[in-house]
Amino acid sequence: MNLDKIFNAKTMAVIGVSLTNDSHPANVIYNKNRYRYPLTVYPVNPKGGTIKGEYLYKNVADIPDTIDLAVIAARAEFVPDILQSCIDKKVGGAIIVSGGFAESDNEDIQQRIVEMAKKADFPFIGPNCLGIFSPGKIDTLFLPAERLIQPMHGNIAFISQSGGVMVDQMVKFKGQGIGVSTGISIGNKAMLKEIDLLEYLAKDPDTKVIVFYIEGFGKNEGRAFVEAVNKCPKPVIVIKGGRSSQGSHAASSHTASMAGDHRVFSEVMKQYGILEATNGLELSSYCEALSSYPKGISGKLGIITVSGGHGVLSVDYASDLGLNIPPLSASTKELIKQNLSPSVKAIASLENPVDLTGSAVDDDFLNAARVLIKSNEVDCILLLILPYSPGVSIELGAKMSNVCLSSGMPLLAYVPNEERYRMLIEGFELNQVPVSASIEGTVLMAKALIGEKNGEK
Amino acid sequence: MAKNNINEIVNKYRNAGWIPEPEAKNIFKMKNLNVPDFKWAKTSDEAVKYASKKYPVAAKVVSPDILHKSDVGGVVVGIDSDEQMKQVFDDFSKLKGFDGVHIEEMVEGIELIIGAKIDHQFGPVVLMGIGGTSVEIYQDVAMRMAPLREKDVISMVDSLKGQKILKGYRGSDPINMRELTTLLINFSNLIIELQDDIESIDLNPVMCSAKDCVIADARIMLNTK
């Protein structure tokens, strides 16, 4: 099935636009795409007339243009006829925003539209969904533009069974500086399901990391999903809603009793190298790390810190997660020492973590990193920076990023997230080096990178 | 050939909802999964004749009415004389639905549980972990989607809190990983084959030692729908 027209629509029909209620979902969608996005948008309502000086079409069939995408926000009982008119006009695909289908016990009408669409090979998202959001391209969320906080354009795709979770996550991504290629709310996923979107996004050049919020799969759908992920060359992250629900019937065997729905879900994700985020910090850390680097480290961390305590805390958390902080060889320690500035040489602790102390200046960090990179003793560098330290310049972010980027070794940084340190942070982030505002986040970013190279999970 | 015999056994017990131990073990034997040498004795004489060559043996009641054998005193281990064997047969014969005694060689090793479940979302799933009667208290188990690959078995073992018990602890020998891997992979293939017929399987315990891994007890719950 070709989803290209849905995601790269140039022309859009919004069906259900009201003449009297400008806050109707269809009107919100029409207004925002007409005024804010590079699309040609046509309003449709069987009553006809004009809206804001534009011709209001009685039927998609009347629109004198080819239509890539129809956004349907009319009452459920009208949807089958509208869908048929879209199929007849050879529209590229649809987003059915309307509710009132399977979620309201109207299985029949949902079944009917699925059968129609399948027969015509006509893709649609929904029903009962918010549709899609792609910064600068398209936005079918029926939420007023002035209310939304939009993330910047980036390479994370977020597919959600819940529209609310999707929108809220977009807002959080904005705050965390995480860029989004597409957010997709799939609602009842009557026709297009996670697996169809996975297959589309696997080939989407704008998307590097694919995130799913999943509440549940249908019969054997989870198996098909992980098999599809296994073939997908891009990293996949999942968040599972409904973890507390267990198989409800009394189990007749130990296995059935222990293998509850979520336990099986988590274990199978692990089996197929799919990261499962269980909270917001894990999610943002995994997204940030995989947005910058491919998987492929074994998890031997080299930690460079300004503060001994930060080094200890990072080692504790890394050990909890099963990451490895290997002791450095005598020759590596000696090489680091040789290059340190005289005042640091006397007081630095050159075990792993490498504690350069509050006396360290930029060159000490850069030289220590260069030695670690060449040593082959670590495969990822964690840099824990306290900008209160007088020797740390605002240029350290950019300088350190350049050292690591040219070597190909992933660099992950901790810097407190305060406006005052923005230039330091941007020195990292503008060079694609992810920065976390917590030690735990920095360690979680390292965890996300563990695994075999893409495509060989 | 084996497939037909397995189908026969499954069909025979479909209405009962589960397969009794001797028949479950016959299925495993057909699939080259290690089970102890055993005899389904219908008479006391048969029991003594078989047991006398094997002492010490374990005896378990066979009855369509008894799923949880040990709850009704239907399991006796370490039987080492004809007299005791006769007594056990006699005692078991008074249990509800008595249909003979499953007698088998005693096996030793670390108690693991290996299980299977047909999951709604993921289909056939295999479980493996530290077994025994307290398995549900510690729940130190790993699960993977069938069929298992060798690397899945390794990661299952590595994810157990009690992995040291399997890998040799305080002078004890590590279990035979090759045998465990073979058993799990063959078992996972059997589950794929039987996915429409079964609901869940417990092999608990599976006795693993430096030499081999043997299924000491087995319960196959059938899909009655």
HADDOCK unambig.tbl for C-alpha pairs under 7 A between the chains (distance, minus, plus):
assign (segid A and resid 217 and name CA) (segid B and resid 121 and name CA) 5.62 0.50 0.50
assign (segid A and resid 218 and name CA) (segid B and resid 121 and name CA) 5.90 0.50 0.50
assign (segid A and resid 219 and name CA) (segid B and resid 120 and name CA) 5.08 0.50 0.50
assign (segid A and resid 219 and name CA) (segid B and resid 121 and name CA) 4.95 0.50 0.50
assign (segid A and resid 220 and name CA) (segid B and resid 120 and name CA) 6.02 0.50 0.50
assign (segid A and resid 220 and name CA) (segid B and resid 121 and name CA) 4.47 0.50 0.50
assign (segid A and resid 220 and name CA) (segid B and resid 122 and name CA) 4.93 0.50 0.50
assign (segid A and resid 220 and name CA) (segid B and resid 123 and name CA) 5.47 0.50 0.50
assign (segid A and resid 221 and name CA) (segid B and resid 121 and name CA) 5.65 0.50 0.50
assign (segid A and resid 221 and name CA) (segid B and resid 122 and name CA) 6.78 0.50 0.50
assign (segid A and resid 222 and name CA) (segid B and resid 121 and name CA) 4.80 0.50 0.50
assign (segid A and resid 222 and name CA) (segid B and resid 122 and name CA) 4.91 0.50 0.50
assign (segid A and resid 223 and name CA) (segid B and resid 121 and name CA) 6.62 0.50 0.50
assign (segid A and resid 223 and name CA) (segid B and resid 122 and name CA) 4.42 0.50 0.50
assign (segid A and resid 223 and name CA) (segid B and resid 123 and name CA) 6.71 0.50 0.50
assign (segid A and resid 253 and name CA) (segid B and resid 200 and name CA) 6.91 0.50 0.50
assign (segid A and resid 253 and name CA) (segid B and resid 202 and name CA) 6.41 0.50 0.50
assign (segid A and resid 254 and name CA) (segid B and resid 136 and name CA) 6.66 0.50 0.50
assign (segid A and resid 254 and name CA) (segid B and resid 202 and name CA) 6.64 0.50 0.50
assign (segid A and resid 255 and name CA) (segid B and resid 115 and name CA) 5.51 0.50 0.50
assign (segid A and resid 255 and name CA) (segid B and resid 116 and name CA) 6.45 0.50 0.50
assign (segid A and resid 255 and name CA) (segid B and resid 117 and name CA) 6.69 0.50 0.50
assign (segid A and resid 255 and name CA) (segid B and resid 127 and name CA) 6.87 0.50 0.50
assign (segid A and resid 255 and name CA) (segid B and resid 200 and name CA) 6.90 0.50 0.50
assign (segid A and resid 255 and name CA) (segid B and resid 201 and name CA) 6.97 0.50 0.50
assign (segid A and resid 255 and name CA) (segid B and resid 202 and name CA) 6.15 0.50 0.50
assign (segid A and resid 256 and name CA) (segid B and resid 117 and name CA) 6.10 0.50 0.50
assign (segid A and resid 256 and name CA) (segid B and resid 200 and name CA) 6.29 0.50 0.50
assign (segid A and resid 258 and name CA) (segid B and resid 136 and name CA) 6.97 0.50 0.50
assign (segid A and resid 264 and name CA) (segid B and resid 143 and name CA) 6.44 0.50 0.50
assign (segid A and resid 267 and name CA) (segid B and resid 143 and name CA) 5.74 0.50 0.50
assign (segid A and resid 267 and name CA) (segid B and resid 144 and name CA) 6.16 0.50 0.50
assign (segid A and resid 268 and name CA) (segid B and resid 144 and name CA) 5.54 0.50 0.50
assign (segid A and resid 268 and name CA) (segid B and resid 145 and name CA) 6.09 0.50 0.50
assign (segid A and resid 271 and name CA) (segid B and resid 144 and name CA) 6.42 0.50 0.50
assign (segid A and resid 271 and name CA) (segid B and resid 152 and name CA) 6.84 0.50 0.50
